[in-house]
Structures are given as structure tokens and as C-alpha cells.
Amino acid sequence: MLVDPDTILPSQDYLKPGTVKFILACISNGESEKLPPTPVVRADSTGRLVAIDGHNLIAVMSRLGKKIDVHIAKSKTDKLPDKSGANTSRNKDLSDRYDAVLSDQGKVSANGINSFSDLIAKYPDLFD
């Protein structure tokens, strides 16, 4: 599903600089096939989307002002197609983190990270 990345809540308070730079290079060079797989999100009790995995790609798309395709998981057994090692890894993260991600998001929010814009602001030199 294509969504505005600014409507997704982060469940972690960090980005990986190397991964962000790689994603930016892929986009800059027109190598979309090298981008990380589709981020996985879930809805909270009010319907807001919370990131389970794919924070770096969501952050880049947010910074670029572009919509992003996400997989909205309905349960911990809801999986991406196992067509790549990256999807297999995302499916494991989904299974492992599906329940905990909501409390993780609460902790991140309590520390002042309430959006991907807040998370991006934590890394002012990363997106120059």
C-alpha cells in the first residue's frame, strides 16, 4: 500500500548512517532494484501505522517528500513473499517484533521522537 511516510510512527530512535547513504545513492543513481525491501508496518489500536522494519527507507522517503510502498501486517504471521533473503529477514523481524513494536513506539515517543521528521532531525548531517 502506498502511504505518506510522515503518517508512520517510528518504533526505534536511531537510523543507520551507512544504510541511509546507500539508499540515497541508489535513488540518486536510478538503481531502485538495489533498494531495501518493502518496509513492514502495523496499525495500533487507533489505526495509526507503526514501523516494524524499514526505518531507514521510510526516513529517506520522508525526507524526499515521496510516498512509500509498505506492507501492512495484520498479525505476526502475515508475511512478505519469501523471494529474497532480505524478505526472509523482514519476515523474522515481523514475527519477533509484531507485539513489542507498540510498546517500543511508546518508549521512542516518550524520548521525543514522535515522527520520522523528529528522527531525521536527530541526524542533521546525514541528509545533506
C-alpha positions in Angstrom: 0.0 0.0 0.0 1.3 3.4 -0.9 1.4 5.8 2.0 2.8 9.2 3.1 5.8 8.3 5.2 5.0 11.1 7.6 1.9 9.2 8.7 4.1 6.3 10.0 5.3 6.3 13.6 8.9 5.1 14.2 9.5 2.3 16.8 13.2 3.0 17.1 15.1 6.1 17.9 18.1 5.6 15.5 19.0 5.4 11.9 22.0 3.6 10.4 24.1 6.2 8.6 25.6 3.7 6.1 22.2 2.3 5.2 20.8 5.8 4.7 23.7 6.8 2.5 23.3 3.6 0.5 19.6 4.3 -0.1 20.3 7.9 -1.1 22.9 6.7 -3.6 20.6 4.1 -5.1 17.9 6.7 -5.6 20.4 9.2 -7.0 21.8 6.7 -9.4 18.4 5.3 -10.5 19.1 1.9 -9.0 15.7 1.2 -7.4 16.3 -2.5 -7.7 19.0 -2.3 -5.1 16.8 -0.6 -2.5 16.0 -2.5 0.7 12.7 -4.4 0.5 9.3 -3.0 1.3 9.1 -1.7 4.9 6.7 -3.6 7.2 4.3 -1.7 9.4 1.2 -2.4 11.6 -1.7 -0.4 12.8 -2.0 0.5 16.5 -5.3 0.5 18.4 -6.3 3.9 16.8 -5.3 2.9 13.3 -2.0 4.8 13.2 0.8 2.9 11.3 3.8 2.0 13.3 7.0 0.9 11.6 8.2 -2.7 12.4 11.1 -2.7 10.0 12.4 -0.5 7.2 13.0 2.7 9.3 15.9 3.9 7.1 14.0 3.7 3.8 11.0 5.3 5.4 13.2 8.1 6.7 14.7 8.7 3.3 11.4 8.8 1.6 10.0 11.2 4.2 13.0 13.5 3.8 12.5 13.4 0.0 8.8 14.1 0.3 7.8 10.9 -1.6 5.2 8.3 -0.8 6.4 4.8 0.1 5.0 1.4 -0.5 4.6 -0.5 2.8 3.4 -3.9 3.8 0.7 -3.5 6.5 0.9 -6.6 8.7 -2.3 -7.8 10.3 -0.6 -10.3 12.5 2.8 -11.7 13.4 2.2 -14.5 10.8 1.4 -12.1 8.0 4.5 -12.4 5.7 6.2 -10.8 2.7 6.8 -13.3 -0.1 9.9 -15.3 0.6 11.5 -14.4 -2.7 14.8 -13.0 -1.2 17.0 -13.2 1.8 16.0 -9.6 2.7 12.3 -10.6 2.8 13.1 -13.6 4.9 14.9 -11.3 7.3 12.0 -8.9 7.3 9.6 -11.7 8.0 11.6 -12.8 11.0 11.6 -9.2 12.3 7.8 -9.1 11.8 7.3 -12.3 13.7 9.7 -11.3 16.5 8.6 -7.6 16.9 4.9 -7.5 15.9 3.6 -7.4 19.5 6.5 -5.5 21.1 6.6 -2.7 18.5 3.7 -0.8 20.1 5.4 -0.5 23.4 8.7 0.3 21.6 6.9 3.1 19.8 5.7 4.4 23.2 9.2 4.5 24.6 10.5 6.3 21.5 7.7 8.8 21.7 8.5 9.4 25.4 12.0 10.3 24.4 10.8 13.0 21.9 10.7 11.0 18.7 7.1 11.3 17.6 7.6 11.1 13.8 10.1 10.4 11.1 10.7 14.1 10.9 11.8 14.0 14.5 14.1 11.0 13.8 15.6 12.7 10.7 16.2 15.9 12.8 18.4 13.8 15.1 20.8 13.3 12.1 21.2 16.8 10.6 24.3 16.0 8.6 23.1 12.7 7.2 20.8 14.1 4.6 22.9 17.0 3.3 
